[in-house]
Amino acid sequence: MRRAKVVGCLWTSRSHPALEGYKILILRETAPDGSEDYYLAVDTVDAGIGDEVLTVSGSASRQSTKTKKSPADTAIVAIVDPRQG
């Protein structure tokens, strides 16, 4: 699992039929040293820009009923609640 922040949405003019109806989000993961890694993920939890999310990759991204037949390599599986206090 990886933790990242949603920083944008990817729009496509055409996509694989199994991706129709999915939102593809742009994510930013920040390492402790401050370096950043950007990647894409299929949204399965209705996340939005600014949300912190958890993602899974590889075969784990295709374990839910929503993504079982999807060609996506990475899926958002949870929205992290903001810290309290």
C-alpha positions in Angstrom: 0.0 0.0 0.0 1.0 3.6 -0.7 -0.2 6.8 0.9 -0.6 9.8 -1.5 -2.5 13.0 -2.0 -4.9 13.6 -4.9 -3.6 16.5 -7.0 -5.6 16.3 -10.2 -7.9 14.3 -12.5 -6.8 12.8 -15.8 -9.3 13.2 -18.7 -9.2 10.8 -21.6 -10.9 11.1 -25.0 -10.9 7.3 -25.4 -10.1 4.5 -23.1 -10.3 0.7 -22.7 -13.9 -0.4 -22.3 -13.2 -1.8 -18.9 -12.2 1.7 -17.7 -15.4 3.4 -18.8 -17.1 5.1 -15.9 -14.0 5.2 -13.7 -12.3 8.4 -12.6 -8.5 8.3 -13.1 -6.8 10.6 -10.6 -3.3 12.0 -10.4 -1.5 11.3 -7.1 1.5 12.8 -5.4 3.5 10.7 -2.9 6.0 12.7 -0.8 8.9 10.8 0.8 10.4 11.8 4.1 13.4 13.5 2.3 10.9 15.8 0.5 11.2 14.1 -2.9 7.9 13.6 -4.8 6.6 10.8 -7.0 3.6 11.3 -9.2 1.4 8.4 -10.4 -2.1 7.6 -11.7 -4.8 5.4 -10.0 -8.3 4.3 -10.7 -10.7 5.8 -8.1 -12.9 3.2 -6.4 -14.0 5.3 -3.4 -15.0 8.7 -4.9 -11.9 10.6 -3.7 -11.4 14.2 -4.6 -8.6 16.7 -5.1 -6.9 17.4 -1.8 -7.8 14.0 -0.3 -5.1 11.8 1.2 -5.7 8.2 0.0 -4.3 4.7 0.2 -3.6 2.8 -3.0 -2.8 -0.8 -3.9 -0.9 -1.9 -7.0 -0.5 -5.0 -9.2 -2.9 -7.9 -8.8 -4.1 -6.4 -5.5 -5.7 -3.5 -7.5 -8.0 -6.0 -9.2 -9.4 -7.8 -6.2 -12.6 -5.7 -5.7 -15.7 -6.5 -7.7 -15.4 -3.0 -9.2 -12.0 -3.5 -10.6 -11.9 -7.3 -11.2 -11.8 -7.0 -15.0 -10.0 -3.7 -15.2 -6.6 -3.3 -16.9 -5.6 -0.7 -14.2 -2.4 -1.4 -12.3 -3.2 0.9 -9.3 -6.4 1.5 -7.5 -7.5 3.9 -4.7 -9.0 1.8 -1.9 -9.4 4.3 1.0 -9.6 7.9 1.9 -7.5 8.8 4.9 -9.5 10.8 7.5 -7.9 14.2 8.4 -6.1 14.2 11.7 -8.1 15.4 14.7 -6.9 18.0 17.2 
